[in-house]
Amino acid sequence: MQVMTAVLPASTDVLVVGAGPAGSAAAAWLARAGTDVLLADMAVFPRDKTCGDGLTPRAVGELTRLGLADWLRAHTVNRGLRAHGFGQTLELPWPGAGFPDWGSAVPRTELDDHLRDVAIKSGANAIDGYKAVEVRWSGDRVAGVVFRAPDRTKHEVRCRRLVVADGVRSPLGKVLGRSWHRDTVYGVAGRSYIRSTRSDDPWISSHLELRDEQGSVLSGYGWIFPLGSAGGGPGEVNLGAGTLATAKRPAEVAIKPLMRLYAEQCRAEFGLEGELRAEASALLPMGGAVSGVAGRNWALIGDAAGCVNPLNGEGIDYGLETGRMIAGVLTEGAGPEDLGVIWPALLREHYGEAFSIARRLAGIATNPRLVAALGPVGMRSDLLMTLALRWMGNLVTDEDRDRAARVWRWAGRRSLAHDHRPLFS
Ligand SMILES: Cc1cc2nc3c(=O)[nH]c(=O)nc-3n(C[C@H](O)[C@H](O)[C@H](O)COP(=O)(O)OP(=O)(O)OC[C@H]3O[C@@H](n4cnc5c(N)ncnc54)[C@H](O)[C@@H]3O)c2cc1C
C-alpha cells in the first residue's frame, strides 16, 4: 500500500528525519514490521547528494535484503576494484566470503528516490520539503519535532520514538547534543560526472597515487566509477577525489581543482569526453567519531552517527545497515527501552573493532610521506592488495573464520583497547 502524505500528521509512533539511505531503510523496515512511521525530509525528491555513487558488496548485500538485487543488476554490475598507482595496475575481484561477489553504482539522485519509494511502498508515510528545526521535550524524552514548511510556517509532529538520519552535518542531531570530533581522521572529498567510452567497464577504478600540480604525492585517492550506458551512447562515470585530514593535519588541497587535474591525467586512458559536470565536495565524519548518538527514546543513524568507513569513505552501506538495525531495536519490544544505553553499545559491538583499526590506519595515511614510501611496496604485491581490498572495504563478517578475517579482527581488538576515546561516545 502506498501512502503519500501531503500534510504533516499531528503524531506518529516513529518519526524518521532524513530520507537518505539510512532514513529510508529504517522507515522501510519499520513499516514492514507494522510500525506507524513518518519519513520526513527537508529536500524535495528526487534530490542530489554529493557522493561517489559506489555500491560495494556490503551495500549490495543490504540492498538485496531490501529486495533490490534485480533493480541494481539492471543498472550496472562490477566485479571488483582496479587499483592503479606507483607504476602498477592490479585487478582485484571482490572477495565474496560473507558478502555478494559483485558491486554496482547508481547516481544518488536515482538511488535515494528509489529507496524512499521502497519505504513508501512498504507502508511508511512520507513528506518532503519540511525541515526539522526544533525538538519538544517531555522530561528526558523527545515528545515531538517542529518542522518548517516550504511556506515557512511551523508545524509540530508528536512522536513516541525519533530516528535522526539527517546526514553529515546532522542539524537535528546538534539540537539533541551530538558532537563530531575532528581530532579523529575525517575525509574531504569531491565528485563530478563526465561522459566516458568506458562507462560499461566491469571494474571500478581507484588511483592510490594521487599527485598535486607540483607532482607531490597526496594522502588520498581518486576514483572512476562506471555508471553504465543504459540510455545508449557513451554513458557517464562518477569521477572524484578524496583526501584524509585531522584537526592537527588539515587537508591543504583544494578538492575541485584536484578533481580537474585528476580528470586530465585520466582523460585518454578512460576515454573521458567533454567537461566535468555537477562538481561538488563535502566533509565526511568517519569511524564513529561522534558523541551523543542516542538518548532515552531517540537515536542517530548513518552519517549523523559517523558511520563511514575511514579507509574507503563509503557510508551508503552503513546507512542501510544502521537503518535496519534501529528498526530491529524499535520493533523488538523488549522491556523498558533506553536507547541512550542500547544504541551506542550496539554500534560499538557491530563496528567498534573495524572502525577503530580503520581510523588508526587512515590516521597514518594522512602523512603523504608514508603514503609515498608504503604505496609502491603494497602495489607490488597482488596478495597484499587483495588483503587490503578486503580489509579496507571491511568485507569481513563475524562468521568468517579464514586467516585474513582473524587477523583483521585481532588488529581491531588491539586497536580498540588503545583508543583514548571510545567510539560513539
Ligand atoms: C564526495 C563523497 C563521495 C562519497 N562516495 C561514496 C561512495 O562511493 N560509496 C558510499 O557508500 N559512500 C560514499 N560517500 C558517503 C555517503 O555519501 C554517505 O555515507 C551516505 O550518503 C550516508 O547516508 P545518510 O542517509 O546517513 O545521509 P544522507 O544521504 O546525507 O541523507 C540525509 C538526509 O537528511 C536530510 N536532512 C538534513 N537535515 C534535515 C532537517 N533538518 N530536516 C529534514 N531533513 C533533513 C537531507 O536532505 C538528506 O536527504 C561519499 C561521500 C562524499 C562526500
The ligand as an SDF file (V2000), in Angstrom:
LIG
                    3D

 53 58  0  0  0  0  0  0  0  0999 V2000
   32.3990   13.0570   -2.2060 C   0  0  0  0  0  0  0  0  0  0  0  0
   31.8040   11.8820   -1.4740 C   0  0  0  0  0  0  0  0  0  0  0  0
   31.8810   10.6070   -2.0560 C   0  0  0  0  0  0  0  0  0  0  0  0
   31.2910    9.5170   -1.4260 C   0  0  0  0  0  0  0  0  0  0  0  0
   31.3250    8.3130   -2.0760 N   0  0  0  0  0  0  0  0  0  0  0  0
   30.7050    7.2450   -1.5370 C   0  0  0  0  0  0  0  0  0  0  0  0
   30.6260    6.0210   -2.2580 C   0  0  0  0  0  0  0  0  0  0  0  0
   31.0630    5.9110   -3.4120 O   0  0  0  0  0  0  0  0  0  0  0  0
   30.0120    4.9680   -1.6600 N   0  0  0  0  0  0  0  0  0  0  0  0
   29.4780    5.0620   -0.4070 C   0  0  0  0  0  0  0  0  0  0  0  0
   28.9630    4.0610    0.1060 O   0  0  0  0  0  0  0  0  0  0  0  0
   29.5260    6.2290    0.2830 N   0  0  0  0  0  0  0  0  0  0  0  0
   30.0970    7.3280   -0.2550 C   0  0  0  0  0  0  0  0  0  0  0  0
   30.0990    8.5110    0.4260 N   0  0  0  0  0  0  0  0  0  0  0  0
   29.4120    8.6090    1.7200 C   0  0  0  0  0  0  0  0  0  0  0  0
   27.8880    8.6250    1.5320 C   0  0  0  0  0  0  0  0  0  0  0  0
   27.5260    9.6540    0.6460 O   0  0  0  0  0  0  0  0  0  0  0  0
   27.1690    8.8250    2.8760 C   0  0  0  0  0  0  0  0  0  0  0  0
   27.7700    7.9820    3.8260 O   0  0  0  0  0  0  0  0  0  0  0  0
   25.6750    8.4890    2.7820 C   0  0  0  0  0  0  0  0  0  0  0  0
   25.0190    9.4230    1.9830 O   0  0  0  0  0  0  0  0  0  0  0  0
   25.0260    8.4860    4.1840 C   0  0  0  0  0  0  0  0  0  0  0  0
   23.6270    8.3640    4.0690 O   0  0  0  0  0  0  0  0  0  0  0  0
   22.6580    9.0350    5.1570 P   0  0  0  0  0  0  0  0  0  0  0  0
   21.2850    8.5200    4.8390 O   0  0  0  0  0  0  0  0  0  0  0  0
   23.1970    8.8570    6.5330 O   0  0  0  0  0  0  0  0  0  0  0  0
   22.7210   10.6100    4.8820 O   0  0  0  0  0  0  0  0  0  0  0  0
   22.3180   11.4530    3.5830 P   0  0  0  0  0  0  0  0  0  0  0  0
   22.3490   10.6270    2.3900 O   0  0  0  0  0  0  0  0  0  0  0  0
   23.1580   12.6800    3.6150 O   0  0  0  0  0  0  0  0  0  0  0  0
   20.8000   11.8820    3.8450 O   0  0  0  0  0  0  0  0  0  0  0  0
   20.4610   12.8300    4.8320 C   0  0  0  0  0  0  0  0  0  0  0  0
   19.0930   13.4130    4.5040 C   0  0  0  0  0  0  0  0  0  0  0  0
   18.6760   14.2300    5.5960 O   0  0  0  0  0  0  0  0  0  0  0  0
   18.0110   15.3720    5.0950 C   0  0  0  0  0  0  0  0  0  0  0  0
   18.0590   16.4170    6.1330 N   0  0  0  0  0  0  0  0  0  0  0  0
   19.1570   17.0340    6.6210 C   0  0  0  0  0  0  0  0  0  0  0  0
   18.8030   17.9170    7.5820 N   0  0  0  0  0  0  0  0  0  0  0  0
   17.4490   17.8260    7.7080 C   0  0  0  0  0  0  0  0  0  0  0  0
   16.4930   18.5020    8.5360 C   0  0  0  0  0  0  0  0  0  0  0  0
   16.8660   19.4110    9.4480 N   0  0  0  0  0  0  0  0  0  0  0  0
   15.1850   18.1850    8.3810 N   0  0  0  0  0  0  0  0  0  0  0  0
   14.7870   17.2510    7.4650 C   0  0  0  0  0  0  0  0  0  0  0  0
   15.6640   16.5950    6.6540 N   0  0  0  0  0  0  0  0  0  0  0  0
   16.9650   16.8760    6.7890 C   0  0  0  0  0  0  0  0  0  0  0  0
   18.7880   15.7240    3.8250 C   0  0  0  0  0  0  0  0  0  0  0  0
   18.0170   16.4980    2.9340 O   0  0  0  0  0  0  0  0  0  0  0  0
   19.1180   14.3190    3.2830 C   0  0  0  0  0  0  0  0  0  0  0  0
   18.1580   13.9010    2.3350 O   0  0  0  0  0  0  0  0  0  0  0  0
   30.6650    9.6580   -0.1560 C   0  0  0  0  0  0  0  0  0  0  0  0
   30.6050   10.9200    0.4320 C   0  0  0  0  0  0  0  0  0  0  0  0
   31.1600   12.0260   -0.2080 C   0  0  0  0  0  0  0  0  0  0  0  0
   31.0660   13.3840    0.4420 C   0  0  0  0  0  0  0  0  0  0  0  0
  1  2  1  0
  2  3  1  0
  2 52  2  0
  3  4  2  0
  4  5  1  0
  4 50  1  0
  5  6  2  0
  6  7  1  0
  6 13  1  0
  7  8  2  0
  7  9  1  0
  9 10  1  0
 10 11  2  0
 10 12  1  0
 12 13  2  0
 13 14  1  0
 14 15  1  0
 14 50  1  0
 15 16  1  0
 16 17  1  0
 16 18  1  0
 18 19  1  0
 18 20  1  0
 20 21  1  0
 20 22  1  0
 22 23  1  0
 23 24  1  0
 24 25  2  0
 24 26  1  0
 24 27  1  0
 27 28  1  0
 28 29  2  0
 28 30  1  0
 28 31  1  0
 31 32  1  0
 32 33  1  0
 33 34  1  0
 33 48  1  0
 34 35  1  0
 35 36  1  0
 35 46  1  0
 36 37  1  0
 36 45  1  0
 37 38  2  0
 38 39  1  0
 39 40  1  0
 39 45  2  0
 40 41  1  0
 40 42  2  0
 42 43  1  0
 43 44  2  0
 44 45  1  0
 46 47  1  0
 46 48  1  0
 48 49  1  0
 50 51  2  0
 51 52  1  0
 52 53  1  0
M  END
$$$$
